[in-house]
Amino acid sequence: MPKHETTVRPACLADADAIAALTSVYARNGVMLERSADNIIENIRNFFVAEHHGMLIGCCAIAFYTAQLAEIRSLAVLKEYTRKGIGRLLVKKAETVLREEGVREVFVLTLSPEFFRASGYAEIKKEYFPQKIWRDCTHCPKLMACDEIAMVKKL
Ligand SMILES: CC(C)(COP(=O)(O)OP(=O)(O)OC[C@H]1O[C@@H](n2cnc3c(N)ncnc32)[C@H](O)[C@@H]1OP(=O)(O)O)[C@@H](O)C(=O)NCCC(=O)NCCS
């Protein structure tokens, strides 16, 4: 699939249902946190989507923690479109926006460390990010048995 046929753009409200559908497939398999359509709508300005011939095939979101620290989350690519560079395009777009905002460090909590390693992220202890643990992890059903890997990249 030629990369120029895929565009990455900021999400709009009309994308919320498609983002919810895409992320819920992976959430059901325990690969990422479930995001309701309402939660996605609330945070829509922080989402980016990848589109191929008018179809939403990928998404990711950014979350700010301090003026220097942010997270990339809710990254998902439709299964049929994986390993075609779409995930990398989404992460690059998110990093560009974060850099423009002056963010110096970006982290992820992931079960796909190979993907992030290939994008320049390195493993780090979760305790390095107390803000994250208190904001989101306390609501996660996996809190006491978290299998996600924390990874970080300097921007
Ligand atoms: C992780 C995910 C976003 C990757 O998206 P993708 O579009 O397939 O990734 P890309 O094609 O841009 O991959 C870039 C590089 O990452 C690495 N990579 C990606 N997926 C990989 C995998 N499953 N195993 C090993 N390496 C992988 C490869 O080096 C790849 O380059 P290559 O294909 O030239 O070898 C996608 O598989 C997905 O949606 N997974 C389920 C949800 C998830 O785990 N999200 C992350 C939560 S933070």
Ligand as a Chemical Component Dictionary entry (heavy atoms), coordinates in Angstrom:
data_LIG
# 
_chem_comp.id                   LIG 
_chem_comp.type                 NON-POLYMER 
_chem_comp.pdbx_formal_charge   0 
_chem_comp.three_letter_code    LIG 
# 
loop_
_chem_comp_atom.comp_id 
_chem_comp_atom.atom_id 
_chem_comp_atom.alt_atom_id 
_chem_comp_atom.type_symbol 
_chem_comp_atom.charge 
_chem_comp_atom.model_Cartn_x 
_chem_comp_atom.model_Cartn_y 
_chem_comp_atom.model_Cartn_z 
_chem_comp_atom.pdbx_ordinal 
LIG C1  C1  C 0 1.427  -1.637 17.625 1  
LIG C2  C2  C 0 0.760  -1.185 16.337 2  
LIG C3  C3  C 0 0.162  0.205  16.556 3  
LIG C4  C4  C 0 1.848  -1.104 15.251 4  
LIG O1  O1  O 0 1.283  -0.504 14.085 5  
LIG P1  P1  P 0 1.829  -0.851 12.618 6  
LIG O2  O2  O 0 1.181  0.071  11.663 7  
LIG O3  O3  O 0 1.697  -2.293 12.362 8  
LIG O4  O4  O 0 3.380  -0.503 12.782 9  
LIG P2  P2  P 0 4.416  -0.128 11.612 10 
LIG O5  O5  O 0 4.062  -0.859 10.371 11 
LIG O6  O6  O 0 4.509  1.357  11.539 12 
LIG O7  O7  O 0 5.756  -0.737 12.206 13 
LIG C5  C5  C 0 6.961  -0.010 12.323 14 
LIG C6  C6  C 0 8.046  -0.936 12.833 15 
LIG O8  O8  O 0 7.741  -1.368 14.171 16 
LIG C7  C7  C 0 8.145  -2.750 14.337 17 
LIG N1  N1  N 0 6.953  -3.576 14.580 18 
LIG C8  C8  C 0 5.646  -3.240 14.373 19 
LIG N2  N2  N 0 4.828  -4.247 14.760 20 
LIG C9  C9  C 0 5.606  -5.225 15.226 21 
LIG C10 C10 C 0 5.361  -6.517 15.765 22 
LIG N3  N3  N 0 4.118  -6.986 15.931 23 
LIG N4  N4  N 0 6.414  -7.285 16.125 24 
LIG C11 C11 C 0 7.678  -6.833 15.980 25 
LIG N5  N5  N 0 7.988  -5.599 15.467 26 
LIG C12 C12 C 0 6.971  -4.808 15.109 27 
LIG C13 C13 C 0 8.840  -3.166 13.044 28 
LIG O9  O9  O 0 10.213 -2.843 13.167 29 
LIG C14 C14 C 0 8.174  -2.237 12.043 30 
LIG O10 O10 O 0 8.967  -1.994 10.893 31 
LIG P3  P3  P 0 8.970  -3.099 9.684  32 
LIG O11 O11 O 0 7.543  -3.509 9.425  33 
LIG O12 O12 O 0 9.594  -2.321 8.572  34 
LIG O13 O13 O 0 9.803  -4.229 10.190 35 
LIG C15 C15 C 0 -0.333 -2.176 15.859 36 
LIG O14 O14 O 0 0.226  -3.461 15.735 37 
LIG C16 C16 C 0 -1.547 -2.244 16.776 38 
LIG O15 O15 O 0 -2.526 -1.521 16.579 39 
LIG N6  N6  N 0 -1.468 -3.126 17.818 40 
LIG C17 C17 C 0 -2.557 -3.306 18.772 41 
LIG C18 C18 C 0 -2.717 -2.128 19.699 42 
LIG C19 C19 C 0 -1.440 -1.783 20.444 43 
LIG O16 O16 O 0 -0.723 -2.642 20.915 44 
LIG N7  N7  N 0 -1.207 -0.466 20.585 45 
LIG C20 C20 C 0 -0.122 0.064  21.342 46 
LIG C21 C21 C 0 -0.676 0.536  22.646 47 
LIG S1  S1  S 0 0.344  1.788  23.307 48 
# 
loop_
_chem_comp_bond.comp_id 
_chem_comp_bond.atom_id_1 
_chem_comp_bond.atom_id_2 
_chem_comp_bond.value_order 
_chem_comp_bond.pdbx_ordinal 
LIG C1  C2  SING 1  
LIG C2  C3  SING 2  
LIG C2  C4  SING 3  
LIG C2  C15 SING 4  
LIG C4  O1  SING 5  
LIG O1  P1  SING 6  
LIG P1  O2  DOUB 7  
LIG P1  O3  SING 8  
LIG P1  O4  SING 9  
LIG O4  P2  SING 10 
LIG P2  O5  DOUB 11 
LIG P2  O6  SING 12 
LIG P2  O7  SING 13 
LIG O7  C5  SING 14 
LIG C5  C6  SING 15 
LIG C6  O8  SING 16 
LIG C6  C14 SING 17 
LIG O8  C7  SING 18 
LIG C7  N1  SING 19 
LIG C7  C13 SING 20 
LIG N1  C8  SING 21 
LIG N1  C12 SING 22 
LIG C8  N2  DOUB 23 
LIG N2  C9  SING 24 
LIG C9  C10 SING 25 
LIG C9  C12 DOUB 26 
LIG C10 N3  SING 27 
LIG C10 N4  DOUB 28 
LIG N4  C11 SING 29 
LIG C11 N5  DOUB 30 
LIG N5  C12 SING 31 
LIG C13 O9  SING 32 
LIG C13 C14 SING 33 
LIG C14 O10 SING 34 
LIG O10 P3  SING 35 
LIG P3  O11 DOUB 36 
LIG P3  O12 SING 37 
LIG P3  O13 SING 38 
LIG C15 O14 SING 39 
LIG C15 C16 SING 40 
LIG C16 O15 DOUB 41 
LIG C16 N6  SING 42 
LIG N6  C17 SING 43 
LIG C17 C18 SING 44 
LIG C18 C19 SING 45 
LIG C19 O16 DOUB 46 
LIG C19 N7  SING 47 
LIG N7  C20 SING 48 
LIG C20 C21 SING 49 
LIG C21 S1  SING 50 
# 
